Structure formats: structure tokens, C-alpha cells
Amino acid sequence: MGKTILTVDDSVSIRQMVTFTLKGGGYEVLQAADGEEGLAMAKANSVQLIITDQNMPKMDGLTMVRALRATAAHSRTPILLLTTESGDAMKAQGKAAGATGWLVKPFDPAKLLEVVRRCIG
């Protein structure tokens, strides 16, 4: 069985592009449309990596990262933010919340796979 990645983004097209890229790299993918759904899916499934947007309805990415880091199951799970936010202050908030890495949209599929492989092989 391949490694499973949860992708969380309120944009259907971004979720589709990320899923297509990851499946092409041999990964299994679960999808969630916002932070609340992502948090619930992460708690209910065994995932080796989480890729989340920052700006979403119901719960933003950093709030979800903090909530995941507070659980024993995901205290060390790699979490990447894939977002349009590129400011140093926001990246610092991401690091403080426990994010493993930061990628800026639009993303390069090859770069995304490279980062994923570095995180989980």
C-alpha cells in the first residue's frame, strides 16, 4: 500500500491539481474542502503527510495545524502549507504553529513532488 497524503483546500481546482500530481508520484490521496473537514479526516485516517491551504472557510490552515499538533497521532506528521501567502510574517506564524514547510501557489508539480519525497520518501 502506498503512502497516503491528505490535501486540504477550499478550491476544487487546486485539490484536483494537487491530487493529480501526487497520484502521478505514486501516492494515495484524501481530500478535504476546509480546515474542519481536514482535521476530522486526519483524525479518522492514517496519513503520512498533510498539505493544506491557509485561507479557507470554517477553519484556516494555521488553526488546523495547531489543532493537529495538539494530538498525539499528528504531533510529528509532516504538514506543508500550500498557499498564496508568501510574506515572511505569515511563514513565521506557520513555523510557530508547527508547519513543516511552506510552498507558494501557483505550484510547480515537480517541486511539489520533490518536497513530498523529502518529507516522506
Summary of the structure (lengths in Angstrom):
residues: 121
radius of gyration: 12.7
end to end distance: 13.7
largest distance: 38.6
contacts: 393
relative contact order: 0.19
helix: 45%
strand: 19%
